Amino acid sequence: MDRKIYSLILLFSLIGGLAGGILASHFFVTAPVLAAKTVEVQKIVAAEEFRLVDKEGRVLSALGMYAGGPGIVLFSKTGQFRAVFSLTSAEEEPVLTFADKDGIHRATIGLGAKRQPYLALRDEAGKERISLSLNDNGDPYLALYDQEENERAVLGTLDLTKIKRTGTIEKSTISSFVLLNKNGEITWKAP
């Protein structure tokens, strides 16, 4: 073959390749995906629950309606409940609860029905053992409980009317300390 024929074959090959590439990109290739492309944002998304899952599909967090109010729940990798922040009471007071590795509620902080803050600490069985709060008048109140959740020691304002059952209205002062027996009777107090 002669050099002229080789040149023509090479020229037609180049023109054919170029034309094929242009036609293929026009019919078969979609718009390129760019990293800087902006995502279309929806203004409103409505759902009863949103779940955050890991690569294996395990739910690690959920945002939804719990016990009558909105809340965010966190789970361990084994699916065990670990923490929740929610508005669960009828008055929609906020509550933050932490659980141990077995899912037992161990610590709770929140606002009560009359918007008084409280902190409750529980043992391994989930029984309340320590409570710190403000009463309806805003006075501080620290209570220690036995294994049956009976008040055994109270520091701060305490309504003694319920304990003494005498019918007289009597309250301890903010700086008082009261010890109670297992039947709820006062064994010692100061002042």
C-alpha positions in Angstrom: 0.0 0.0 0.0 1.0 3.3 -0.7 1.5 6.2 1.6 -1.5 8.1 0.2 -3.8 5.3 1.1 -2.4 5.1 4.6 -3.0 8.9 5.0 -6.6 8.6 3.8 -7.3 5.7 6.2 -5.8 7.7 9.0 -7.8 10.8 8.1 -11.1 8.9 7.8 -10.4 7.1 11.1 -9.9 10.4 12.9 -13.0 12.0 11.4 -15.1 8.9 12.2 -13.8 8.8 15.8 -14.5 12.5 16.3 -18.0 12.2 14.8 -18.8 9.0 16.9 -17.6 10.7 20.1 -19.8 13.8 19.4 -22.9 11.7 18.6 -22.3 9.3 21.6 -22.0 12.2 24.1 -25.1 13.8 22.7 -27.3 10.7 22.9 -25.9 8.6 25.7 -24.2 10.8 28.3 -26.4 12.8 30.7 -25.4 16.1 32.4 -22.2 15.8 34.4 -22.4 15.5 38.1 -20.5 18.3 39.8 -19.5 18.4 43.5 -20.4 22.1 43.7 -23.9 21.6 42.4 -26.5 22.9 44.9 -29.3 20.7 46.2 -32.9 21.9 45.8 -34.2 22.7 49.3 -37.8 21.9 50.2 -39.4 24.5 52.4 -41.6 22.0 54.3 -41.1 18.3 55.0 -43.9 16.6 56.9 -43.5 13.2 58.6 -44.4 11.5 61.9 -40.8 10.3 62.4 -37.4 10.8 61.0 -34.7 8.2 61.7 -30.9 8.4 61.5 -29.3 5.0 60.7 -25.8 3.8 60.3 -24.3 2.0 57.3 -25.8 -1.3 58.6 -29.3 0.2 58.8 -29.4 0.3 62.7 -31.4 3.2 64.1 -29.2 5.5 66.1 -31.5 8.4 66.6 -35.1 9.3 65.9 -37.1 12.5 65.8 -40.8 12.0 66.3 -43.8 12.1 68.5 -43.3 10.3 71.8 -45.8 10.1 74.7 -47.9 12.9 73.3 -45.1 15.4 72.4 -42.2 15.9 70.1 -38.8 14.3 71.1 -35.4 13.3 70.0 -34.3 9.8 71.1 -30.7 8.4 70.9 -30.0 4.7 70.8 -26.7 2.7 71.2 -25.3 0.6 68.3 -27.1 -2.4 69.8 -30.5 -0.6 69.6 -30.8 0.2 73.3 -32.4 3.4 74.4 -29.8 5.8 75.8 -31.2 9.3 76.0 -34.3 11.4 75.1 -35.2 15.1 75.0 -38.9 15.6 74.7 -42.0 17.6 75.6 -44.1 14.8 77.1 -46.4 16.2 79.7 -49.8 17.6 79.1 -48.4 21.1 79.7 -45.5 20.4 77.3 -42.7 20.8 79.8 -39.3 19.8 78.6 -37.6 16.7 79.9 -34.1 15.3 79.3 -33.6 11.6 80.4 -30.5 9.5 80.3 -30.4 5.7 80.4 -27.7 3.2 81.2 -26.4 0.5 78.8 -29.4 -1.7 79.8 -32.0 1.0 78.9 -32.9 1.8 82.6 -33.7 5.5 83.1 -31.0 6.7 85.5 -31.1 10.5 85.4 -33.8 13.0 84.5 -33.8 16.7 84.4 -36.7 18.8 83.5 -39.5 21.3 84.4 -42.5 20.2 86.4 -46.1 21.0 85.8 -45.7 24.4 87.6 -42.5 25.1 85.6 -40.3 24.2 88.6 -37.0 22.6 87.7 -36.1 19.2 89.0 -33.3 16.6 88.9 -34.0 12.9 89.7 -31.3 10.2 90.0 -32.2 6.5 90.0 -30.5 3.3 91.0 -29.8 0.2 88.7 -33.5 -0.9 89.2 -34.8 2.5 88.0 -36.0 3.5 91.5 -35.6 7.2 92.4 -33.0 7.6 95.1 -32.1 11.4 95.0 -34.4 14.3 94.0 -33.4 18.0 93.8 -36.1 20.5 93.0 -37.8 23.7 93.8 -41.2 23.6 95.4 -44.2 25.7 94.2 -42.9 28.7 96.1 -39.5 28.4 94.5 -37.8 27.1 97.7 -35.1 24.4 97.3 -35.8 20.8 98.2 -33.3 17.9 98.3 -34.6 14.4 99.2 -32.9 11.1 99.7 -34.9 7.9 99.2 -34.6 4.3 100.4 -34.8 1.2 98.1 -38.7 1.4 98.3 -38.6 5.1 97.2 -39.7 6.4 100.7 -38.2 9.8 101.7 -35.6 9.2 104.4 -33.8 12.6 104.5 -34.9 16.0 103.4 -32.8 19.2 103.2 -34.8 22.4 102.6 -38.5 23.3 102.8 -40.7 20.3 103.7 -44.5 20.2 104.2 -44.6 18.6 107.6 -48.4 18.6 107.6 -48.4 15.5 105.4 -45.8 13.8 107.6 -47.1 14.6 111.1 -50.8 14.2 110.1 -51.8 16.5 113.0 -54.1 18.7 111.0 -52.0 21.8 111.8 -50.3 23.5 108.9 -46.6 23.4 109.5 -43.7 23.7 107.1 -40.0 23.5 107.7 -37.7 26.4 106.7 -35.4 26.5 103.7 -32.4 25.7 106.0 -34.0 22.7 107.8 -32.9 19.1 107.7 -35.3 16.3 108.5 -34.7 12.6 108.9 -37.5 10.1 108.5 -38.0 6.4 109.3 -39.3 3.8 106.9 -42.9 4.6 107.9 -42.4 8.3 107.0 -42.3 9.5 110.6 -39.9 12.2 111.7 -37.0 10.8 113.8 -34.9 13.9 113.9 -35.1 17.5 112.6 -33.2 20.8 112.8 -34.3 23.5 113.4 
